[in-house]
Amino acid sequence: MSNLAESFAEMKSRFNAGAADDVDAVFQYEIDDSRWYVSVADGACEVTEGTHDDPSLTLTLSEDVFLEVMSGETDGMQAFMMGQIQADGNMMLAPQIAELFPVPA
């Protein structure tokens, strides 16, 4: 299993349903040559490899940055501010990612 597949499986296991009450969104991840999307709706989360037809927010980043954010080594908002993550779509959803998929302490 690739690092990305493992990380997205872990992301799903971290899902905080309590933070998803009012969330109905699709987060598209464009990581180097890989495409994944995470759908959050009705307090549930689904992770799919591929490209969604109409994502709410698209995040473009390198695999290294993604893995650093997933491990907690790098803060996602800080990476965005440093230009390591590009975002397109509903930018108001970006801060919710950390609440929906918290990094273990």
C-alpha positions as CSV (number, residue, x, y, z in Angstrom):
1,M,0.0,0.0,0.0
2,S,1.3,3.4,-0.9
3,N,2.0,6.1,1.7
4,L,-0.9,8.1,0.2
5,A,-3.4,5.2,0.4
6,E,-2.3,4.6,4.0
7,S,-2.6,8.2,4.9
8,F,-6.1,8.5,3.4
9,A,-7.2,5.4,5.3
10,E,-5.8,6.9,8.5
11,M,-7.6,10.2,7.6
12,K,-10.9,8.3,7.4
13,S,-10.2,6.7,10.8
14,R,-9.6,10.1,12.4
15,F,-12.9,11.5,11.2
16,N,-14.6,13.5,13.9
17,A,-18.3,13.1,13.2
18,G,-19.1,15.6,15.9
19,A,-17.4,18.4,13.9
20,A,-19.4,17.4,10.8
21,D,-22.9,18.2,11.8
22,D,-23.4,21.1,9.4
23,V,-20.8,20.1,6.8
24,D,-21.7,18.9,3.3
25,A,-18.6,19.2,1.3
26,V,-16.1,17.4,-1.0
27,F,-12.4,18.0,-0.5
28,Q,-10.4,17.2,-3.6
29,Y,-6.7,16.5,-3.1
30,E,-4.3,16.9,-6.0
31,I,-1.1,15.5,-4.7
32,D,1.7,15.3,-7.3
33,D,0.2,12.8,-9.9
34,S,-2.4,11.4,-7.5
35,R,-6.0,12.4,-7.1
36,W,-8.2,11.7,-4.0
37,Y,-11.3,13.2,-2.7
38,V,-13.0,13.1,0.7
39,S,-16.8,13.5,0.9
40,V,-18.3,14.7,4.1
41,A,-22.1,14.7,4.5
42,D,-24.7,13.7,7.1
43,G,-22.0,13.2,9.7
44,A,-20.2,10.6,7.6
45,C,-17.0,10.5,5.6
46,E,-16.0,8.7,2.5
47,V,-12.5,8.6,0.9
48,T,-12.1,7.8,-2.8
49,E,-9.2,7.7,-5.1
50,G,-9.9,9.7,-8.2
51,T,-11.3,13.1,-9.3
52,H,-14.7,14.3,-8.2
53,D,-16.9,16.1,-10.8
54,D,-17.8,19.1,-8.5
55,P,-15.5,19.4,-5.4
56,S,-16.3,22.1,-2.8
57,L,-12.6,22.8,-2.3
58,T,-9.5,21.6,-4.2
59,L,-6.1,21.4,-2.5
60,T,-3.0,21.1,-4.6
61,L,0.2,20.1,-2.8
62,S,3.2,17.7,-2.9
63,E,3.1,14.3,-1.3
64,D,5.8,15.4,1.2
65,V,3.7,18.3,2.4
66,F,0.6,16.2,2.6
67,L,2.4,13.5,4.7
68,E,3.9,16.2,7.0
69,V,0.4,17.8,7.6
70,M,-1.1,14.4,8.2
71,S,1.6,13.5,10.8
72,G,1.3,16.9,12.5
73,E,4.8,17.8,11.6
74,T,3.5,20.8,9.6
75,D,0.4,22.9,10.3
76,G,-1.9,22.9,7.2
77,M,-2.8,26.6,7.5
78,Q,0.9,27.5,7.9
79,A,1.8,25.4,4.8
80,F,-1.0,27.3,2.9
81,M,0.4,30.7,4.0
82,M,3.9,29.6,2.9
83,G,2.5,28.7,-0.6
84,Q,3.1,24.9,-0.1
85,I,-0.7,24.3,-0.5
86,Q,-2.8,26.0,-3.2
87,A,-6.6,26.1,-2.7
88,D,-9.4,26.6,-5.1
89,G,-13.1,26.8,-4.3
90,N,-14.8,27.5,-1.0
91,M,-11.9,28.7,1.1
92,M,-14.1,28.9,4.2
93,L,-14.0,25.1,4.3
94,A,-10.2,24.9,4.6
95,P,-10.0,25.6,8.4
96,Q,-12.6,22.9,9.0
97,I,-10.3,20.2,7.8
98,A,-8.3,20.3,11.0
99,E,-11.5,19.9,13.0
100,L,-12.9,17.1,10.8
101,F,-9.6,15.2,10.8
102,P,-7.7,16.0,13.9
103,V,-4.0,15.0,14.3
104,P,-3.5,12.7,17.3
105,A,-1.7,14.4,20.2
